[in-house]
Amino acid sequence: MADQTAHEHATTATNNAPVSVEVDTSYENDSSYGDELSSYSASLTSSVLDYRHENGRRYHGFHDGSYLLPNDEKENDRLDMVHELCLQMLHRKLYLAPIKNPQRVIDLATGTGIWAIDFADLHPQAEVIGCDLSPTQPTLVPPNVKFVVDDIESEWAYERNPFDFIHARYLAFAVRDFGRLIKQCYRSVKPGGWVEFQDWDGQPFSEDGSLKGTGIERYFKEVNGAFESAGYEVRPGPKLEQWFKEAGFVNIHVEKFIIPYGIWPKDKHLKRLGVWAQAGAEAGYEAGALAVLTRYKEWTKEDVMLLASEARADGRKRGIHSMFNFYVVYGQRPEN
Ligand SMILES: C[S@@+](CC[C@H](N)C(=O)[O-])C[C@H]1O[C@@H](n2cnc3c(N)ncnc32)[C@H](O)[C@@H]1O
């Protein structure tokens, strides 16, 4: 559960990105971290529900083929884990932009809708829209949230009825043209309104060379390469600030966070993030690689499973100190 109201007047969340991350060599508290592992309103046309079933996974039907990760139960569980990871990273804040009394809000590519639902609970006065290619969100939701099927990379019709706040999280591996998308956001937010993007630099790294030669490194080399050659942006995080500037936003604020992978950091907050990141990654290796490598690179399902299992196995090794950078960037459309 998000806790934005309790911290409404606090300063922005502490950036957790230290210069370097100290490794926990004691492992004495492993077990407690191990435990943690353990109104839809769109008109539903047949193409929206005409899901693609492939290699044992289910994919969206509307604009078939434009997003390469599944939309099934297993994937929805993973997205909810990543939501919890993001909440922990931001000390249970849903967003960092200094919004005041928002009336009209949209969550782009809302996934399971969990962010939009939490936001609607925190701001009962706001009308919240969650849009996605897949109509997989729950139906029992707060009365001020509704979900629509829409392609955020198509032309928008929102300029005529702009928003106070536009939010988008984790569109890496999903969107091809972030620059165009962020310009659409600029045109669709009210003067004085805010836009916030939260996204990955999808390239893992280690500070001590321990990632080199591992299954994790190989996985991201193959998968990121395939997504890039298919035209998707896999490292949007560090580029967000530039795209916000180019779109015309002012008062742009950038926060960079470290998300370690696994329980290896000594710092308790980072260790906790690492647990959630590992849980999400374990659920995501197959989901992330299957469609892109079988559709675009002619891999077999079995090849992908092997790649995923080697990454998963190395992800459990405490001597491999891998991590990701994650960015939260927000900006304001000028008042006039
Ligand atoms: C990795 S998930 C992130 C979901 C959600 N934003 C979150 O943070 O939990 C990416 C989502 O983007 C959606 N998506 C991908 N391309 C899209 C597009 N062109 N238009 C709308 N939604 C899209 C997918 O269906 C998926 O739900």
The ligand as an ORCA input file, in Angstrom:
! r2SCAN-3c Opt
* xyz 0 1
  C       6.403     -3.378    -17.979
  S       4.711     -3.045    -17.997
  C       4.545     -1.697    -16.836
  C       3.150     -1.565    -16.291
  C       2.920     -0.425    -15.312
  N       3.217      0.860    -15.881
  C       3.680     -0.632    -14.039
  O       4.645      0.097    -13.786
  O       3.316     -1.536    -13.259
  C       4.489     -2.257    -19.556
  C       3.038     -2.072    -19.913
  O       2.971     -1.262    -21.076
  C       1.878     -1.683    -21.849
  N       2.127     -1.185    -23.200
  C       3.151     -1.501    -24.015
  N       3.084     -0.793    -25.157
  C       1.984     -0.006    -25.054
  C       1.367      0.926    -25.924
  N       1.894      1.211    -27.114
  N       0.230      1.536    -25.505
  C      -0.306      1.243    -24.305
  N       0.234      0.376    -23.438
  C       1.365     -0.254    -23.817
  C       1.908     -3.178    -21.710
  O       0.676     -3.766    -22.078
  C       2.260     -3.339    -20.245
  O       1.115     -3.412    -19.458
*
